[in-house]
Amino acid sequence: MKFTELALKPEVLNALEAMGYEEMTPIQEQAIPHILEGRDVLGMAETGSGKTSACGVPLVHLADPDLNMVQVLVIVPTRELALQYVEEVGKVADQAGVATFAIFGGFDMAIQRTKLRHKVHILVATPGRLIDFLWNTDIIDLRQVRTVVLDEADEMLKMGFIEDVDFIMSCMLQEHQTLLFSATMPAEIERLTKAYLKDPVRIQLNRDQRAPQSIQHHFQHAGSDRFEALLGYLQQETIEQAIIFCNSRDKGGTLYRDLRRKFPSIEFIHGGLEQDRRISIFNRFREKQIRLLVATDVAGRGLDFSHVTHVINYDFPFNLEIYLHRTGRTGRMGRTGIALTLVTDHDLKNFDRLVQGNRIQPVWRGQAPDLGQASTRRARGGRQRDGGRGGKRGSGRKTPAS
């Protein structure tokens, strides 16, 4: 379905044309008509599916540029997502006279307060900073908010923001539309849905697939020397841009210093950087001024880097969901991408669970390991822990599941 088939304002259609948007993605095709009708929507779709525009396009169309009040409130878990949301929706709103703005922690409230005194129609906010403004100032007036968007709701749950979300929603006394987007549906998010959404349209595009189909999932058995395996891959593979994920800041810093000697167009981003520094790196990466980005999982969720051709898991992901969101930084909006995961001997015990849990077809680069022997070693190890080498049967000691 094309955007031109919708009865959108000419200014919105012109902006979409300038952005190169013609065909809608599945989530956009299913969500936008319902949002335009004022229905509450619960959306679950794969990462990179176009959820931001699925909200932004109809909400810009519905906003009244002559009403100098916040009419749409978007809650996101991180400052990076807030900035991305404003950038994406701002492009749609550019010709329609609809003003967007983001508030988030780590930035001078006085500067944000100055902007909020001027025209803002669509306000994007992290929960903590929004509550700061609601408690300590009278700048933000939510009485004219017609739509509330809760984006990446499961991530807000993980970051401990659910009580903040409850408080913000308690401030919404008027009738309004609520749109909730989440990659997963844990019990607490289901509670939010029941509490704040009225007869929602449920759009669930990820029920039968976990990993986006536009991504090729490659694996390489690195033995015990991941760095040499990574080095060879970076030197041989044709890479436009790549994000290289590490499980910790210390490992990322070490890898960054080692790679920087051979690849000058490289940066390292993590949660400990100053806000201005993080924004600068993200912007330079988006503008293709940086080819390789070493990152902790601060870059693994929700952020849209349209030119990323490769994602590399230098460290094996801790769980299935982390793998899903890391690899979702490539193959965005239907583009093809490659996700390479380096697998050490230690990681083999978790390989089957990752592949089966995300329903992916693994492609091995080079010699594939003997996964059957790995399973045998796990089974033998389990028997030894339970009753071998002097262990007492019936001792009641439990071993963690592999």
N, C-alpha and C positions, 0 to 999 in steps of 0.2 A: 504494500500500500504506500502511496506517495503522500508527502506532506501537503501537496497541492489539492488533494482530495478532501482535506479538512477545511471547514469554514473559518479559517484563521484570518486575523487582521492582515492587510497587505504589508504593513511594516514588519510583522513577524515572518511572513513568507519571504520577503526580500532579504531579511537577515539570514534565514535558513539557506537561501540560495547562495548568498555570499559565503557562507560557511561550507558550502559543498554538500549540504544535507538534502537528499532527494527521497530515497527510499527509507521508510521507517524500519527500525529493528523490531523483533517480535514483542519485546516489552513495551516499546513505544506504541506499536499498533494496538496492543491490547489495553494499555493504560490510558492513553491520551483521551479517547472519546469519553470514557467514564469520568475522568477528571474534569473535562469540559462540562459534563452534566452535573457536576457537584457531588458525585458519589464519593464515599470513603473508599480507599483502596489499600489492600494489603498485597504488596508485591514481593515475590521471591524469584530472583533470576540470577543467572551466572554473572560473575564479575566481568566487567567490560561490555555489558549488554546494552548500555545507553540509558541507564536509569536516570541520570541527572537531567538529560534532555526530556525524558518521559515526564518529568515534573516541570522542568523549566519552560518548555514550549507552551503548554496550556495555561500555566500560571501567569506568564507574561501577557498572554492574550487576554486573560480575565482581569488583570490589574487595571485600575483606573489611574492614569498618569496625572489627572487633575486633582486627585485627592491626596493631599500631603500628609499621609499617615502610613504606618506599616500595615500592609494588607496580607502579606505572606510571611510566615515565620518558619525558617528551616533550621532544625537542630541536627548538628553533626558532632561526632566524637572528638575530632582533632582539628587543629588549626590549619594543617595542610589541606584537609578536605574542605574546610570553610573557604579557603582561598581558591581552591579549584572550583568549588560550586559557584562562587561569585564570578569567576572568570568565564566559565561555560555559560551560565545564565545571562551574564552581562552581554555576551555576544548576541544572544537571541533578543535581548531587550534594547539593544543599541539604538535602533531606529524607532522604537515605540515610545520613547520618553519615559520608560520605567527605570527607576534607579535601584540598583542593588548595592548592598554593603555587608561586610562581615565584621563581627567582633569576636575576639578570642583572647585567651590569656597570653602573657608574655609580651604584651604590647601596651604602650602608654594609654591609659584610659582617657586621659585628657584629650588626646588627639581623636580617639574614637568618639568621645562626647561631642566634640566640635562638628564632626561629620553628621552625627545623629540629629543635631539641631537643624540640619538642612533636610532636603527631601530624600526619604528612603521609603521605597515601596516594598521591596523584598529584602528582608533581614535574615542573614545567615549567622548562626551563633553556636559556639560551644556552650555546653550547659553551665559550667562554672562562671564564665564571664557574663552570660546573660543574667544569671542570678545576682551577680555583683551589681549590675546596673539596676535591676529591679529593687534590690534592697537599699542601695545607697544613693540612688538618684531618682529623679522624676522625668528623665529624658525619654525613656521608652514607654510608649502608650500602646498597649495591646488591644484596646477596645475595638479597633477596626480590623483586626486580623480575621480574615475569612478562611484561610487555609493554614494548617500546621503540617509540616513535613518532618517526620522522624526518619532520618536516613542512617543506614548502617546501625540499626537498632541493636543487633546482637553484639556489635563492637562496643556500643555504649554500656551494655550489660557487663561485658568483660572489664571495662575500665572503671566500673563502680558508679556509673552516672544514673542508674535507674531511679534512685530516690530524687535526684535533681530533676529528672524528666517528670516524675510524678508531681513535684512542686510546680514546675512550669505549666503543666497541663491544668493544675488546680487554679491557675490564674486566668484561664480561658473561660470566662463566665458566659460569653455569648455563643450563639450557635455558629458552628464552623465546620469546615471539612477537614478530615485528618487523613493523611497519606503516610503509611508506614512501609519502609523497605528494609529487608533483612535477608542476609544470605542463608541463615539457618533459623530454626524456630524452637529455641529452648523454652522451657515452661514459663519463665518470667516474661519473655516476649509475647507468648500466647496470652499471658495475663494482661499485658499492655493492650493487646489487640481487643480483648473482650471489654476492657475498661473504657477505652477511648475511641474505638471505631464503631460506628453504627451501621449494621447490615453491610459490611464491606464487600466489595468485589474482590475476590481472591484470585490473584494471578501467580501461578506457581510454574515457572518454566524450568526449574532445576530439579524437579521431582525425580526424573529418570536419568539425569546425568549430573555428575558432580563437576567434572572438568570441562571447560569450553572446548568445543570440537574444532576450533580454529588453531589449536595448539598441538604441535608434535612433541611428544614426551620422550626425550632421549635420556639414557642412563649410561654411565661409564664406570666400570669397575676400576677404582683408583688404587686398590691395594691399601698400602699405608702411606703413600706419597701423593696427597691430593694436589699439592702445589705444582709439581711437575706435570701432572695430568691437566690441570687448569692452564698452565703456561702453554702446553702443546696445543690445546684446544683454541686458545685465543690467537695463537700464531697461525693456525691452519684454517680456521673457520672464517667465512665472510660475514662480518658483524657490522651492522650499521650503528646500533646502540645496544648496550647490554647492562643489566643490573645483576650484580654478583652478591648473593645474600650470605651473611654469616649469622651465627646464632648469638653472638655476644659482641660487645663493643671492643673488648680486648682482641679477640680474634680478627675482627674487621680491621682494626688499626694495624695489626701486624701484616695482614694480607695487603692492605693499601700501601704500606711502606715498601713491601717487597715488589709489588707490581709497578709502582711508580718509577722504579729504576728502568723499566723496559717499555712502559706505556705512558707517555706524558699527558695524554688527554684522559685523565682519571680523577675522580673525587671520592670522598668518603663521607657518608651522611649517617648520623645516629641521633638519638634523643637527647644527648648531652650537649649538642651544639646550641649556641645562641640563636634565637629566633631569626634574626636578620641573616645570619649565615646560612641557616637551613633554607630560607626562602630564596636566597641568592643561588644556592646550588640547584634547587628544584627548577628555578627559572632558566638557568644556564643549560641544564640538562634538557628541558623542554625545547629550548632554542637550538639544540644540537651542537652547543659549544663544548659539551663533554661527551666523550664516547663511552667510557666505562664508569659505572657508578657502583662502588662497594657500599653495601647498606646493611644495617640491621633491619628488623621487621618494622621499624618506623615507616619504611617505604613499601611495606608489603600489603597494604590494605586500601582499596578504594581509589588510589591515585591513578590518574590517566596520563600516561606518557605515550603519545601516539606513534612515536618513531622507534620504540623499543622492539628490536627483532629477536633478542635472546634474553632469557632469564637463566641464570646459573645458580644452582644451589651448591655453593662451596661446602657449606655445612648441611648435613642431612636435616630436614625439617623435624621439629619436635613432634608434630602431629599432622593428621590429614588436612585439617583446616588451614594450617599455616602453609602447607604445600599448595593448596588450592589458591590462596590469595597471593602468594608470591608469584606463582606461574601466571596468574591472571594479569600481571603487569605487561605481558606481551599478548599478541593475538587479539588486540582490542578491536571492538566494533567490526568483527568479521575478518580482520586482517590475519594473515598467517603468521605464527610465531613459533619459536623453538624454545623449549624448556629443557635444560640439561641439568641432571642431578649427579654429582659425583658420589659414588657409593664405596665406602671403605669396607674392609672385612667386618668391622664392628657393626656397620649399618645393615648388613644383610639380613639380620634377624627381624628388622622392621620393614623390609622391602615389600614383602607380599601384602602386608596390611595396608601400606600406602597405595599400592597399585589397585588392589581390590576395592578399598574404601572409596577411591576417587574414580573408579570405573574407567581407567585409562589403558591404552594399549602401549606397553613399553617397547622402545626401540633401543637395543644395546649398541653402543659404539665400541668397536674393537671386540675383544674376547669377552663373552658373557661369563659371569661366575657360575659355579655349579651350585644352584640354589637348593638342589636336593641334598647335597652334603651339608649345606648350612642348616637345613631343617633337622638333619640327623644329629648334627652337633648340638643344636638347641635341645632336642629331645634327650640326648645323653646327659647334657648339662643339667637338665631338670631332674633326671633320675638321681644323679649324684647329689644334688642339693637335697632331694627328698629323703634319700636313704643310703647314699654311698659314703665311703670314706669315714666311717665312724658315726654317720648321722643316725639318729635314733628314730625308728618308725613310730608314728603315733605321738611324736613330741609336740604336735600342734603348731609348729612353726610353719608359716606360710611364705611362699616365694612369690614375688611380683610376676604378673603375667607379662610375657614377652610381647 
